[in-house]
Amino acid sequence: MQEFLAAISDHHRMQSAQVAALRKGDGFLFEKELAEASERRLNVKYAIIAHKEKHGC
């Protein structure tokens, strides 16, 4: 769960940075990082679901 929370936090931080860049008129500066953070978040999410299904906890 700690890894999932960290992944969510990273994703949120990247989204916030993207919004700040857009507000400053800098455009989409964090697309790659945002996509990577989103992928990490989903991978951890599915690992937790798989663990729960396998172990029932």
PDB file of N, CA, C and O in Angstrom:
ATOM      1  N   MET A   1       0.816  -1.198   0.000  1.00  0.00           N
ATOM      2  CA  MET A   1       0.000   0.000   0.000  1.00  0.00           C
ATOM      3  C   MET A   1       0.860   1.263   0.000  1.00  0.00           C
ATOM      4  O   MET A   1       0.498   2.266  -0.615  1.00  0.00           O
ATOM      5  N   GLN A   2       1.990   1.209   0.686  1.00  0.00           N
ATOM      6  CA  GLN A   2       2.874   2.382   0.714  1.00  0.00           C
ATOM      7  C   GLN A   2       3.360   2.730  -0.690  1.00  0.00           C
ATOM      8  O   GLN A   2       3.449   3.903  -1.054  1.00  0.00           O
ATOM      9  N   GLU A   3       3.672   1.704  -1.468  1.00  0.00           N
ATOM     10  CA  GLU A   3       4.126   1.929  -2.840  1.00  0.00           C
ATOM     11  C   GLU A   3       3.007   2.559  -3.683  1.00  0.00           C
ATOM     12  O   GLU A   3       3.262   3.432  -4.512  1.00  0.00           O
ATOM     13  N   PHE A   4       1.775   2.108  -3.460  1.00  0.00           N
ATOM     14  CA  PHE A   4       0.632   2.663  -4.183  1.00  0.00           C
ATOM     15  C   PHE A   4       0.430   4.129  -3.803  1.00  0.00           C
ATOM     16  O   PHE A   4       0.196   4.972  -4.669  1.00  0.00           O
ATOM     17  N   LEU A   5       0.521   4.429  -2.516  1.00  0.00           N
ATOM     18  CA  LEU A   5       0.367   5.814  -2.073  1.00  0.00           C
ATOM     19  C   LEU A   5       1.460   6.706  -2.643  1.00  0.00           C
ATOM     20  O   LEU A   5       1.201   7.850  -3.017  1.00  0.00           O
ATOM     21  N   ALA A   6       2.682   6.185  -2.711  1.00  0.00           N
ATOM     22  CA  ALA A   6       3.785   6.954  -3.299  1.00  0.00           C
ATOM     23  C   ALA A   6       3.544   7.183  -4.792  1.00  0.00           C
ATOM     24  O   ALA A   6       3.814   8.270  -5.303  1.00  0.00           O
ATOM     25  N   ALA A   7       3.040   6.174  -5.488  1.00  0.00           N
ATOM     26  CA  ALA A   7       2.761   6.312  -6.916  1.00  0.00           C
ATOM     27  C   ALA A   7       1.659   7.339  -7.164  1.00  0.00           C
ATOM     28  O   ALA A   7       1.741   8.131  -8.103  1.00  0.00           O
ATOM     29  N   ILE A   8       0.631   7.324  -6.322  1.00  0.00           N
ATOM     30  CA  ILE A   8      -0.447   8.311  -6.439  1.00  0.00           C
ATOM     31  C   ILE A   8       0.102   9.714  -6.181  1.00  0.00           C
ATOM     32  O   ILE A   8      -0.244  10.662  -6.886  1.00  0.00           O
ATOM     33  N   SER A   9       0.945   9.836  -5.182  1.00  0.00           N
ATOM     34  CA  SER A   9       1.536  11.132  -4.846  1.00  0.00           C
ATOM     35  C   SER A   9       2.386  11.663  -5.998  1.00  0.00           C
ATOM     36  O   SER A   9       2.309  12.846  -6.331  1.00  0.00           O
ATOM     37  N   ASP A  10       3.195  10.798  -6.606  1.00  0.00           N
ATOM     38  CA  ASP A  10       4.023  11.208  -7.743  1.00  0.00           C
ATOM     39  C   ASP A  10       3.153  11.659  -8.911  1.00  0.00           C
ATOM     40  O   ASP A  10       3.427  12.673  -9.552  1.00  0.00           O
ATOM     41  N   HIS A  11       2.111  10.898  -9.173  1.00  0.00           N
ATOM     42  CA  HIS A  11       1.208  11.246 -10.273  1.00  0.00           C
ATOM     43  C   HIS A  11       0.543  12.600 -10.015  1.00  0.00           C
ATOM     44  O   HIS A  11       0.449  13.436 -10.913  1.00  0.00           O
ATOM     45  N   HIS A  12       0.092  12.801  -8.799  1.00  0.00           N
ATOM     46  CA  HIS A  12      -0.546  14.072  -8.437  1.00  0.00           C
ATOM     47  C   HIS A  12       0.446  15.231  -8.554  1.00  0.00           C
ATOM     48  O   HIS A  12       0.091  16.308  -9.033  1.00  0.00           O
ATOM     49  N   ARG A  13       1.685  15.008  -8.119  1.00  0.00           N
ATOM     50  CA  ARG A  13       2.709  16.059  -8.203  1.00  0.00           C
ATOM     51  C   ARG A  13       2.958  16.447  -9.663  1.00  0.00           C
ATOM     52  O   ARG A  13       3.107  17.629  -9.975  1.00  0.00           O
ATOM     53  N   MET A  14       3.004  15.455 -10.556  1.00  0.00           N
ATOM     54  CA  MET A  14       3.210  15.728 -11.975  1.00  0.00           C
ATOM     55  C   MET A  14       2.016  16.483 -12.567  1.00  0.00           C
ATOM     56  O   MET A  14       2.195  17.390 -13.379  1.00  0.00           O
ATOM     57  N   GLN A  15       0.813  16.110 -12.164  1.00  0.00           N
ATOM     58  CA  GLN A  15      -0.371  16.827 -12.640  1.00  0.00           C
ATOM     59  C   GLN A  15      -0.333  18.283 -12.187  1.00  0.00           C
ATOM     60  O   GLN A  15      -0.661  19.185 -12.958  1.00  0.00           O
ATOM     61  N   SER A  16       0.063  18.510 -10.946  1.00  0.00           N
ATOM     62  CA  SER A  16       0.150  19.879 -10.427  1.00  0.00           C
ATOM     63  C   SER A  16       1.196  20.691 -11.176  1.00  0.00           C
ATOM     64  O   SER A  16       0.979  21.865 -11.477  1.00  0.00           O
ATOM     65  N   ALA A  17       2.322  20.070 -11.473  1.00  0.00           N
ATOM     66  CA  ALA A  17       3.376  20.749 -12.227  1.00  0.00           C
ATOM     67  C   ALA A  17       2.890  21.085 -13.635  1.00  0.00           C
ATOM     68  O   ALA A  17       3.203  22.149 -14.168  1.00  0.00           O
ATOM     69  N   GLN A  18       2.125  20.175 -14.232  1.00  0.00           N
ATOM     70  CA  GLN A  18       1.579  20.411 -15.573  1.00  0.00           C
ATOM     71  C   GLN A  18       0.617  21.588 -15.562  1.00  0.00           C
ATOM     72  O   GLN A  18       0.668  22.444 -16.445  1.00  0.00           O
ATOM     73  N   VAL A  19      -0.257  21.634 -14.569  1.00  0.00           N
ATOM     74  CA  VAL A  19      -1.204  22.742 -14.462  1.00  0.00           C
ATOM     75  C   VAL A  19      -0.457  24.061 -14.265  1.00  0.00           C
ATOM     76  O   VAL A  19      -0.807  25.068 -14.880  1.00  0.00           O
ATOM     77  N   ALA A  20       0.556  24.060 -13.422  1.00  0.00           N
ATOM     78  CA  ALA A  20       1.341  25.282 -13.193  1.00  0.00           C
ATOM     79  C   ALA A  20       2.022  25.744 -14.481  1.00  0.00           C
ATOM     80  O   ALA A  20       2.057  26.940 -14.769  1.00  0.00           O
ATOM     81  N   ALA A  21       2.558  24.809 -15.248  1.00  0.00           N
ATOM     82  CA  ALA A  21       3.216  25.162 -16.509  1.00  0.00           C
ATOM     83  C   ALA A  21       2.203  25.750 -17.494  1.00  0.00           C
ATOM     84  O   ALA A  21       2.492  26.728 -18.182  1.00  0.00           O
ATOM     85  N   LEU A  22       1.036  25.155 -17.554  1.00  0.00           N
ATOM     86  CA  LEU A  22       0.005  25.665 -18.461  1.00  0.00           C
ATOM     87  C   LEU A  22      -0.442  27.063 -18.055  1.00  0.00           C
ATOM     88  O   LEU A  22      -0.663  27.922 -18.909  1.00  0.00           O
ATOM     89  N   ARG A  23      -0.573  27.292 -16.754  1.00  0.00           N
ATOM     90  CA  ARG A  23      -0.985  28.617 -16.279  1.00  0.00           C
ATOM     91  C   ARG A  23       0.053  29.682 -16.628  1.00  0.00           C
ATOM     92  O   ARG A  23      -0.290  30.834 -16.895  1.00  0.00           O
ATOM     93  N   LYS A  24       1.327  29.283 -16.622  1.00  0.00           N
ATOM     94  CA  LYS A  24       2.401  30.222 -16.964  1.00  0.00           C
ATOM     95  C   LYS A  24       2.548  30.385 -18.470  1.00  0.00           C
ATOM     96  O   LYS A  24       3.311  31.230 -18.938  1.00  0.00           O
ATOM     97  N   GLY A  25       1.815  29.571 -19.228  1.00  0.00           N
ATOM     98  CA  GLY A  25       1.907  29.657 -20.680  1.00  0.00           C
ATOM     99  C   GLY A  25       3.044  28.858 -21.262  1.00  0.00           C
ATOM    100  O   GLY A  25       3.420  29.064 -22.416  1.00  0.00           O
ATOM    101  N   ASP A  26       3.607  27.936 -20.474  1.00  0.00           N
ATOM    102  CA  ASP A  26       4.749  27.147 -20.932  1.00  0.00           C
ATOM    103  C   ASP A  26       4.350  25.914 -21.728  1.00  0.00           C
ATOM    104  O   ASP A  26       5.214  25.216 -22.258  1.00  0.00           O
ATOM    105  N   GLY A  27       3.066  25.637 -21.819  1.00  0.00           N
ATOM    106  CA  GLY A  27       2.604  24.484 -22.584  1.00  0.00           C
ATOM    107  C   GLY A  27       2.697  23.192 -21.784  1.00  0.00           C
ATOM    108  O   GLY A  27       2.781  23.196 -20.556  1.00  0.00           O
ATOM    109  N   PHE A  28       2.680  22.093 -22.521  1.00  0.00           N
ATOM    110  CA  PHE A  28       2.681  20.763 -21.914  1.00  0.00           C
ATOM    111  C   PHE A  28       4.116  20.283 -21.713  1.00  0.00           C
ATOM    112  O   PHE A  28       4.676  19.607 -22.576  1.00  0.00           O
ATOM    113  N   LEU A  29       4.703  20.630 -20.586  1.00  0.00           N
ATOM    114  CA  LEU A  29       6.107  20.304 -20.321  1.00  0.00           C
ATOM    115  C   LEU A  29       6.302  18.923 -19.706  1.00  0.00           C
ATOM    116  O   LEU A  29       7.409  18.386 -19.757  1.00  0.00           O
ATOM    117  N   PHE A  30       5.280  18.348 -19.137  1.00  0.00           N
ATOM    118  CA  PHE A  30       5.456  17.150 -18.325  1.00  0.00           C
ATOM    119  C   PHE A  30       4.701  15.941 -18.866  1.00  0.00           C
ATOM    120  O   PHE A  30       4.352  15.043 -18.100  1.00  0.00           O
ATOM    121  N   GLU A  31       4.446  15.902 -20.162  1.00  0.00           N
ATOM    122  CA  GLU A  31       3.674  14.803 -20.731  1.00  0.00           C
ATOM    123  C   GLU A  31       4.335  13.450 -20.508  1.00  0.00           C
ATOM    124  O   GLU A  31       3.671  12.500 -20.094  1.00  0.00           O
ATOM    125  N   LYS A  32       5.632  13.351 -20.776  1.00  0.00           N
ATOM    126  CA  LYS A  32       6.339  12.075 -20.612  1.00  0.00           C
ATOM    127  C   LYS A  32       6.344  11.642 -19.150  1.00  0.00           C
ATOM    128  O   LYS A  32       6.034  10.492 -18.838  1.00  0.00           O
ATOM    129  N   GLU A  33       6.693  12.557 -18.260  1.00  0.00           N
ATOM    130  CA  GLU A  33       6.743  12.249 -16.840  1.00  0.00           C
ATOM    131  C   GLU A  33       5.357  11.890 -16.299  1.00  0.00           C
ATOM    132  O   GLU A  33       5.223  10.994 -15.466  1.00  0.00           O
ATOM    133  N   LEU A  34       4.344  12.586 -16.770  1.00  0.00           N
ATOM    134  CA  LEU A  34       2.973  12.316 -16.343  1.00  0.00           C
ATOM    135  C   LEU A  34       2.527  10.935 -16.812  1.00  0.00           C
ATOM    136  O   LEU A  34       1.880  10.203 -16.064  1.00  0.00           O
ATOM    137  N   ALA A  35       2.868  10.581 -18.033  1.00  0.00           N
ATOM    138  CA  ALA A  35       2.521   9.254 -18.556  1.00  0.00           C
ATOM    139  C   ALA A  35       3.240   8.160 -17.764  1.00  0.00           C
ATOM    140  O   ALA A  35       2.642   7.130 -17.454  1.00  0.00           O
ATOM    141  N   GLU A  36       4.512   8.374 -17.437  1.00  0.00           N
ATOM    142  CA  GLU A  36       5.266   7.395 -16.655  1.00  0.00           C
ATOM    143  C   GLU A  36       4.698   7.244 -15.248  1.00  0.00           C
ATOM    144  O   GLU A  36       4.586   6.130 -14.737  1.00  0.00           O
ATOM    145  N   ALA A  37       4.344   8.354 -14.629  1.00  0.00           N
ATOM    146  CA  ALA A  37       3.768   8.308 -13.286  1.00  0.00           C
ATOM    147  C   ALA A  37       2.416   7.592 -13.307  1.00  0.00           C
ATOM    148  O   ALA A  37       2.095   6.833 -12.393  1.00  0.00           O
ATOM    149  N   SER A  38       1.639   7.836 -14.339  1.00  0.00           N
ATOM    150  CA  SER A  38       0.346   7.169 -14.473  1.00  0.00           C
ATOM    151  C   SER A  38       0.531   5.667 -14.653  1.00  0.00           C
ATOM    152  O   SER A  38      -0.207   4.872 -14.070  1.00  0.00           O
ATOM    153  N   GLU A  39       1.506   5.282 -15.453  1.00  0.00           N
ATOM    154  CA  GLU A  39       1.777   3.855 -15.669  1.00  0.00           C
ATOM    155  C   GLU A  39       2.220   3.177 -14.376  1.00  0.00           C
ATOM    156  O   GLU A  39       1.770   2.074 -14.067  1.00  0.00           O
ATOM    157  N   ARG A  40       3.102   3.835 -13.619  1.00  0.00           N
ATOM    158  CA  ARG A  40       3.544   3.272 -12.324  1.00  0.00           C
ATOM    159  C   ARG A  40       2.358   3.091 -11.390  1.00  0.00           C
ATOM    160  O   ARG A  40       2.226   2.059 -10.731  1.00  0.00           O
ATOM    161  N   ARG A  41       1.497   4.101 -11.337  1.00  0.00           N
ATOM    162  CA  ARG A  41       0.318   4.041 -10.469  1.00  0.00           C
ATOM    163  C   ARG A  41      -0.576   2.862 -10.850  1.00  0.00           C
ATOM    164  O   ARG A  41      -1.033   2.122  -9.978  1.00  0.00           O
ATOM    165  N   LEU A  42      -0.821   2.688 -12.124  1.00  0.00           N
ATOM    166  CA  LEU A  42      -1.663   1.578 -12.568  1.00  0.00           C
ATOM    167  C   LEU A  42      -1.004   0.219 -12.308  1.00  0.00           C
ATOM    168  O   LEU A  42      -1.676  -0.727 -11.896  1.00  0.00           O
ATOM    169  N   ASN A  43       0.304   0.121 -12.547  1.00  0.00           N
ATOM    170  CA  ASN A  43       1.004  -1.142 -12.305  1.00  0.00           C
ATOM    171  C   ASN A  43       0.916  -1.560 -10.840  1.00  0.00           C
ATOM    172  O   ASN A  43       0.675  -2.728 -10.535  1.00  0.00           O
ATOM    173  N   VAL A  44       1.112  -0.608  -9.944  1.00  0.00           N
ATOM    174  CA  VAL A  44       1.031  -0.915  -8.515  1.00  0.00           C
ATOM    175  C   VAL A  44      -0.404  -1.268  -8.134  1.00  0.00           C
ATOM    176  O   VAL A  44      -0.632  -2.187  -7.348  1.00  0.00           O
ATOM    177  N   LYS A  45      -1.363  -0.544  -8.686  1.00  0.00           N
ATOM    178  CA  LYS A  45      -2.770  -0.821  -8.411  1.00  0.00           C
ATOM    179  C   LYS A  45      -3.119  -2.259  -8.789  1.00  0.00           C
ATOM    180  O   LYS A  45      -3.733  -2.981  -8.004  1.00  0.00           O
ATOM    181  N   TYR A  46      -2.726  -2.666  -9.989  1.00  0.00           N
ATOM    182  CA  TYR A  46      -3.050  -4.023 -10.442  1.00  0.00           C
ATOM    183  C   TYR A  46      -2.273  -5.084  -9.671  1.00  0.00           C
ATOM    184  O   TYR A  46      -2.760  -6.203  -9.510  1.00  0.00           O
ATOM    185  N   ALA A  47      -1.082  -4.756  -9.196  1.00  0.00           N
ATOM    186  CA  ALA A  47      -0.332  -5.686  -8.359  1.00  0.00           C
ATOM    187  C   ALA A  47      -1.051  -5.907  -7.029  1.00  0.00           C
ATOM    188  O   ALA A  47      -1.090  -7.030  -6.526  1.00  0.00           O
ATOM    189  N   ILE A  48      -1.612  -4.859  -6.466  1.00  0.00           N
ATOM    190  CA  ILE A  48      -2.373  -4.974  -5.214  1.00  0.00           C
ATOM    191  C   ILE A  48      -3.623  -5.818  -5.443  1.00  0.00           C
ATOM    192  O   ILE A  48      -3.950  -6.687  -4.634  1.00  0.00           O
ATOM    193  N   ILE A  49      -4.315  -5.560  -6.542  1.00  0.00           N
ATOM    194  CA  ILE A  49      -5.527  -6.342  -6.841  1.00  0.00           C
ATOM    195  C   ILE A  49      -5.172  -7.815  -7.018  1.00  0.00           C
ATOM    196  O   ILE A  49      -5.868  -8.685  -6.493  1.00  0.00           O
ATOM    197  N   ALA A  50      -4.103  -8.104  -7.747  1.00  0.00           N
ATOM    198  CA  ALA A  50      -3.678  -9.488  -7.955  1.00  0.00           C
ATOM    199  C   ALA A  50      -3.314 -10.149  -6.632  1.00  0.00           C
ATOM    200  O   ALA A  50      -3.654 -11.310  -6.404  1.00  0.00           O
ATOM    201  N   HIS A  51      -2.631  -9.425  -5.767  1.00  0.00           N
ATOM    202  CA  HIS A  51      -2.257  -9.957  -4.450  1.00  0.00           C
ATOM    203  C   HIS A  51      -3.502 -10.297  -3.641  1.00  0.00           C
ATOM    204  O   HIS A  51      -3.581 -11.361  -3.027  1.00  0.00           O
ATOM    205  N   LYS A  52      -4.470  -9.390  -3.645  1.00  0.00           N
ATOM    206  CA  LYS A  52      -5.704  -9.628  -2.895  1.00  0.00           C
ATOM    207  C   LYS A  52      -6.455 -10.854  -3.426  1.00  0.00           C
ATOM    208  O   LYS A  52      -6.986 -11.654  -2.656  1.00  0.00           O
ATOM    209  N   GLU A  53      -6.489 -10.984  -4.753  1.00  0.00           N
ATOM    210  CA  GLU A  53      -7.178 -12.131  -5.342  1.00  0.00           C
ATOM    211  C   GLU A  53      -6.459 -13.440  -5.014  1.00  0.00           C
ATOM    212  O   GLU A  53      -7.105 -14.457  -4.761  1.00  0.00           O
ATOM    213  N   LYS A  54      -5.141 -13.416  -5.020  1.00  0.00           N
ATOM    214  CA  LYS A  54      -4.346 -14.616  -4.765  1.00  0.00           C
ATOM    215  C   LYS A  54      -4.394 -15.023  -3.289  1.00  0.00           C
ATOM    216  O   LYS A  54      -4.542 -16.203  -2.970  1.00  0.00           O
ATOM    217  N   HIS A  55      -4.270 -14.054  -2.407  1.00  0.00           N
ATOM    218  CA  HIS A  55      -4.137 -14.346  -0.975  1.00  0.00           C
ATOM    219  C   HIS A  55      -5.414 -14.097  -0.177  1.00  0.00           C
ATOM    220  O   HIS A  55      -5.533 -14.531   0.969  1.00  0.00           O
ATOM    221  N   GLY A  56      -6.365 -13.396  -0.787  1.00  0.00           N
ATOM    222  CA  GLY A  56      -7.613 -13.129  -0.087  1.00  0.00           C
ATOM    223  C   GLY A  56      -7.505 -12.153   1.059  1.00  0.00           C
ATOM    224  O   GLY A  56      -8.335 -12.167   1.967  1.00  0.00           O
ATOM    225  N   CYS A  57      -6.507 -11.316   1.031  1.00  0.00           N
ATOM    226  CA  CYS A  57      -6.349 -10.361   2.134  1.00  0.00           C
ATOM    227  C   CYS A  57      -6.590  -8.935   1.688  1.00  0.00           C
ATOM    228  O   CYS A  57      -6.496  -8.011   2.495  1.00  0.00           O
TER     229      CYS A  57
END
